[in-house]
Structures are given as C-alpha cells and as structure tokens.
C-alpha cells in the first residue's frame, strides 16, 4: 500500500511511519505481514477502550441497523445524541449542563471561542505559550508555537499569550479579555501539569474581570488522568469545557459544554450562531455513549492511576530524566531529541508503538488505552528498557 499511500493521500510530514495496517484488537495493532505491535499510543489518546472494544462495536452496529445521517445538527431529536448529552451533564458540575456536538477537537475549540466572544461581547483571546488546540484557523491562532503558524498568517487578531504556571502573567487577563483558553495538562509542550493551584488562580482572575475560562480536555479527558476530566483533579469549574479524542472510543468527534444560559446564545442574534452538518451523527454518538457508559460503570478511571504507578516503577533508566504527566497521559523525558527518536523508531521495529509530542522533542509519548493490562505494561516497558540499554551501550563504546 505504501507507494499509493504516498502518491494519493496527502501527508503531514515528509517521513510518515508507513506501517501497513491489517487489523487491530485490544492493545495490539497488526500489520499486513501479521506482525503485532503493542500500542502505547492509542491513536494519540483517542482509543480510550483499546481497539475493537465489544461494547463500542456493538453500539455502532446496532445504530447502523436503525439509521445513519438524517438531518443537519440541531433539527431532529435523535436518541444517541440526546442520551449522551444527558449522561454527560449528570457527570459534570451543575453549571456545565448543555453540550454542542461537533466532528473534531479543533472544531470544538472554534465553537468555544465563538461562544466566549458572543457571551462577553469582547474580542481579546489569551492562550499559553507552547499550547496546542488544533489546526484550523481559529485554533491555530491560539496555538502558542510561532514556527507552525508563520506560513498561514494573517490569523485571528487580538490574541495574546502567557506562560503556563506563571502567576504574574495572569494580570494580562483584563476587562478586555473574552476568554483564556488553556489545556488542563499541557500536551504538546511536554505533559506539564498545573502547579500551586494555578487553575484556581486562573479561575479567580477570570471572575475578577468577567472573562471566561475555557479548558481544553481534548487529551486529558475521558478518564485518562483518573477523573472523567482533568480539571476535576484541581478543584476548579471552568465556563466552557472542550473535548474530543478519547470521547468517541476511536470514532471522530468533538464537543464543547457550557451552561444552558450561555449555549443558548448561539441560537439567535444571529440564528445559526454555530452550525455543523454531521455533528451529533447518530453512529458516532452511539460510540460516544457506549464509551462513556463503560468508563463510568467500571473501575477503568481509578485503575489509570494504579497503572501510572506501575509505569513509573518500571521506567527507571539512565537515559530517562523524568516521567511527566498523570494517569495514562505520560511522557518519558530523555536528554536529547536524537535519543527520543532512536527509542521510538527502534521500539517500533521490536513491536512497540510509541510516538512524539508536538513541541517537546525530548519526550516519548506513552498514552495507551485505559484497558491495557499490567502484563502488557510490563511487556512494553521491557522493550523500552532493552532498546535504551542498546543505545547506552553504543554511547559508551564511542
């Protein structure tokens, strides 16, 4: 497939990994030579319940037998989407009770930014340096990494940046500010957690000046940090929560949730304040509902914290400076990007899938399915350590 893959399908980089996928099940992906790979990436945090989870698959099949797309979003009442939004509201703080379903995380960011401007009547948006919120034009405008934006300017005006965990920078949030948007745990920057009650201090500053607080849960969300959403670890309630990735159990989806009072502003002045054709698609919503039910009816979220402890106990090596993150959103940090590249590529050769982070070249992404077993964790970590031993031996020989 690879020649046609390169020739006909647009690429994101000059050097795609190019694995020819045959099938996937549980924690493993199989190539067309029937070689199996233990998946420590889960589609970049998207396959929350692993591959081909029976409950998700059955929900998709059952819905396909009933109906697929019937009308643009927001016109017809369709059971999967209604059930999903109702269940989600029951699991969130009281003020986060109405959800807009879209097709991806970046579209959800776009909708959240529009809602903040519509609610406050203000134009300034504040994001964080090294933040990543998606790649459409509005989301790219609040990406805190100029190298990735320069070729596409001009972008949205009136966007400013602060440094994550820098409390002095919070004074830049003023009565001009419509919203501050920040990841609960910074992803592309290196899985950086908030410190010293940082999120609570952001909340306090927003309340002081009437700005909205938007949290991006696209990566931390849906049990990956031990709670349904990352912000629930930090005793704070945002105005808008943005979600995606792990929400659909491997299906493409996004959403943003706010209070009914705020969300209803998108229905008039102007009407159709935000629209989508395929948002809330019944097949996708069925997968989302099954995923959320599985997460809330099992111990998978709590187990994510136990599995984090296991990872941390195993990933001890002279080439690992530290392990960052929380739950099953982890990054093993090496001294150089070259070491990280070598580990990731050599591990793939040995049957373990790892990946990079967007802006932190020294980070090895470890975001497996929440369903991964302890034995599979031990198996994968053994491969990592063996590869690192080989690299260390080569360094010492030089």
Long-range contacts (C-beta under 8 A, 24 or more apart in sequence): 1-32, 17-348, 19-348, 24-51, 24-52, 25-50, 25-51, 25-52, 26-50, 26-51, 26-52, 26-369, 26-371, 27-51, 27-368, 27-369, 27-371, 27-372, 27-373, 27-376, 29-353, 35-351, 36-351, 37-348, 37-351, 37-352, 37-353, 38-351, 38-352, 38-353, 38-376, 38-379, 38-380, 38-383, 39-353, 39-368, 39-369, 40-352, 40-353, 40-354, 40-365, 40-366, 40-367, 40-368, 40-380, 41-353, 41-354, 41-355, 41-365, 41-366, 41-367, 41-368, 42-246, 42-367, 42-368, 42-369, 43-245, 43-250, 44-245, 44-355, 44-365, 44-367, 45-219, 45-224, 45-245, 45-246, 45-329, 45-367, 46-245, 46-246, 46-248, 46-250, 47-246, 47-249, 47-250, 47-369, 48-222, 48-223, 48-224, 48-246, 48-247, 48-249, 48-250, 48-291, 48-295, 48-369, 48-370, 49-249, 49-250, 49-291, 49-294, 49-295, 49-300, 49-369, 49-370, 49-371, 50-369, 50-370, 50-371, 50-372, 51-250, 51-369, 53-249, 53-250, 53-290, 53-291, 53-294, 53-371, 55-290, 55-293, 55-294, 56-249, 56-250, 56-251, 56-287, 56-290, 56-291, 56-294, 58-290, 59-286, 59-287, 59-289, 59-290, 60-251, 60-283, 60-286, 60-287, 62-286, 63-282, 63-283, 63-286, 64-283, 66-282, 67-282, 68-281, 68-282, 68-283, 69-278, 69-281, 69-282, 70-282, 72-275, 72-276, 72-277, 73-101, 73-275, 73-276, 73-277, 73-278, 73-279, 73-280, 74-275, 74-280, 78-280, 78-282, 78-285, 79-282, 80-282, 80-283, 80-285, 80-286, 80-288, 80-289, 81-280, 81-282, 81-285, 83-285, 83-289, 84-285, 84-288, 84-289, 84-292, 87-289, 87-292, 87-293, 87-296, 88-257, 88-292, 89-257, 91-228, 91-292, 91-296, 92-228, 92-229, 92-241, 92-257, 93-237, 95-237, 95-239, 95-259, 96-237, 96-238, 96-241, 96-257, 96-258, 96-259, 97-257, 97-259, 97-260, 98-257, 98-258, 98-259, 98-260, 98-263, 98-264, 99-255, 99-256, 99-257, 99-263, 100-255, 100-256, 100-257, 100-263, 100-266, 100-274, 100-279, 101-253, 101-254, 101-255, 101-276, 101-279, 101-280, 101-285, 102-253, 102-254, 102-255, 102-256, 102-276, 102-279, 103-252, 103-253, 103-254, 103-276, 103-278, 103-279, 103-281, 104-134, 104-244, 104-252, 104-253, 104-254, 105-133, 105-134, 105-216, 105-218, 105-242, 105-243, 105-244, 105-245, 105-254, 106-133, 106-134, 106-135, 106-136, 106-139, 106-244, 106-254, 107-134, 107-136, 107-254, 107-276, 107-279, 108-218, 108-242, 108-243, 108-244, 108-254, 108-255, 108-256, 109-133, 109-134, 109-136, 109-138, 109-139, 109-142, 109-181, 109-216, 109-218, 109-242, 109-256, 110-134, 110-136, 110-138, 110-139, 111-256, 111-266, 111-274, 112-179, 112-181, 112-214, 112-240, 112-242, 112-256, 112-258, 113-138, 113-142, 113-179, 113-181, 113-214, 114-138, 114-266, 114-273, 114-274, 115-240, 115-256, 115-258, 115-262, 115-263, 115-265, 115-266, 115-274, 116-178, 116-179, 116-212, 116-214, 116-239, 116-240, 117-178, 117-179, 118-265, 118-266, 118-273, 119-178, 119-212, 119-262, 119-265, 120-178, 120-179, 120-210, 120-211, 120-212, 122-175, 122-176, 122-177, 122-178, 122-211, 123-157, 123-158, 123-176, 123-178, 124-158, 124-159, 124-160, 124-174, 124-176, 124-177, 124-178, 125-156, 125-158, 125-159, 125-160, 125-177, 125-178, 125-179, 125-180, 125-181, 126-159, 126-160, 126-161, 126-162, 126-172, 126-173, 126-177, 126-179, 126-180, 126-181, 126-211, 127-159, 127-160, 127-161, 127-162, 127-180, 127-181, 127-182, 128-161, 128-162, 128-163, 128-164, 128-182, 128-183, 128-186, 128-189, 129-161, 129-162, 129-163, 129-164, 129-189, 130-164, 130-186, 130-188, 130-189, 130-190, 130-359, 130-360, 131-161, 131-164, 131-181, 131-182, 131-183, 131-186, 131-188, 131-189, 131-216, 132-183, 132-187, 132-188, 132-189, 132-358, 132-359, 133-181, 133-183, 133-216, 133-218, 133-242, 134-218, 142-181, 145-188, 145-358, 145-359, 164-189, 164-192, 164-194, 164-198, 165-192, 165-194, 165-195, 165-196, 165-198, 167-196, 167-198, 167-201, 170-201, 170-202, 170-205, 171-205, 173-202, 173-205, 173-206, 173-209, 173-211, 174-209, 174-211, 175-209, 175-210, 175-211, 177-209, 177-211, 178-211, 178-212, 179-211, 179-212, 179-213, 179-214, 179-239, 179-240, 180-206, 180-211, 180-212, 180-213, 180-214, 181-214, 181-215, 181-216, 182-214, 182-215, 182-216, 183-215, 183-216, 183-218, 183-219, 183-220, 184-215, 184-216, 184-217, 184-220, 184-225, 184-229, 184-230, 184-231, 184-233, 184-234, 185-219, 185-220, 185-225, 185-230, 185-325, 185-326, 185-329, 187-218, 187-219, 187-220, 187-329, 187-357, 187-358, 188-357, 188-358, 188-359, 188-360, 189-357, 189-359, 189-360, 190-324, 190-331, 190-333, 190-357, 190-359, 190-360, 190-362, 190-363, 191-324, 191-325, 191-326, 191-329, 191-330, 191-331, 191-357, 191-363, 192-324, 193-324, 193-325, 193-326, 194-234, 197-234, 199-231, 199-234, 199-236, 200-234, 200-235, 200-236, 202-236, 203-236, 203-237, 203-238, 206-239, 212-239, 212-240, 213-238, 213-239, 213-240, 214-238, 214-239, 214-240, 214-241, 214-242, 215-240, 215-241, 215-242, 216-242, 217-241, 217-242, 217-243, 218-242, 218-243, 218-244, 218-245, 218-254, 219-245, 219-329, 219-367, 220-326, 220-329, 221-245, 221-246, 221-247, 222-246, 222-247, 222-291, 222-292, 222-295, 223-295, 223-300, 223-301, 223-304, 223-327, 223-370, 224-304, 224-327, 224-328, 224-329, 224-367, 224-370, 225-304, 225-326, 225-327, 225-329, 226-301, 226-302, 226-304, 226-305, 226-308, 226-326, 226-327, 227-301, 228-295, 228-296, 228-301, 230-326, 233-326, 246-291, 247-288, 247-291, 247-292, 248-284, 248-287, 248-288, 248-291, 249-287, 249-288, 249-290, 249-291, 250-287, 251-283, 251-284, 251-287, 251-288, 252-284, 253-284, 253-285, 253-287, 253-288, 295-370, 300-370, 300-371, 301-370, 303-370, 304-328, 304-370, 307-372, 307-374, 307-377, 310-374, 310-377, 310-378, 311-366, 311-377, 311-381, 314-377, 314-378, 314-381, 314-382, 314-385, 315-381, 315-384, 315-385, 317-384, 317-385, 317-388, 317-389, 317-392, 318-388, 318-392, 319-343, 319-388, 319-391, 319-392, 320-388, 321-362, 324-363, 325-366, 328-366, 328-367, 328-368, 328-370, 328-372, 329-367, 330-366, 330-367, 331-357, 331-360, 331-363, 331-364, 331-365, 331-366, 332-363, 332-364, 332-366, 332-384, 333-362, 333-363, 333-364, 334-362, 334-364, 335-362, 336-361, 336-362, 337-361, 337-362, 339-391, 340-364, 342-387, 342-391, 343-384, 343-387, 343-388, 343-391, 346-387, 346-390, 346-391, 347-383, 347-384, 347-387, 350-383, 350-386, 350-387, 351-383, 352-380, 352-383, 352-384, 354-384
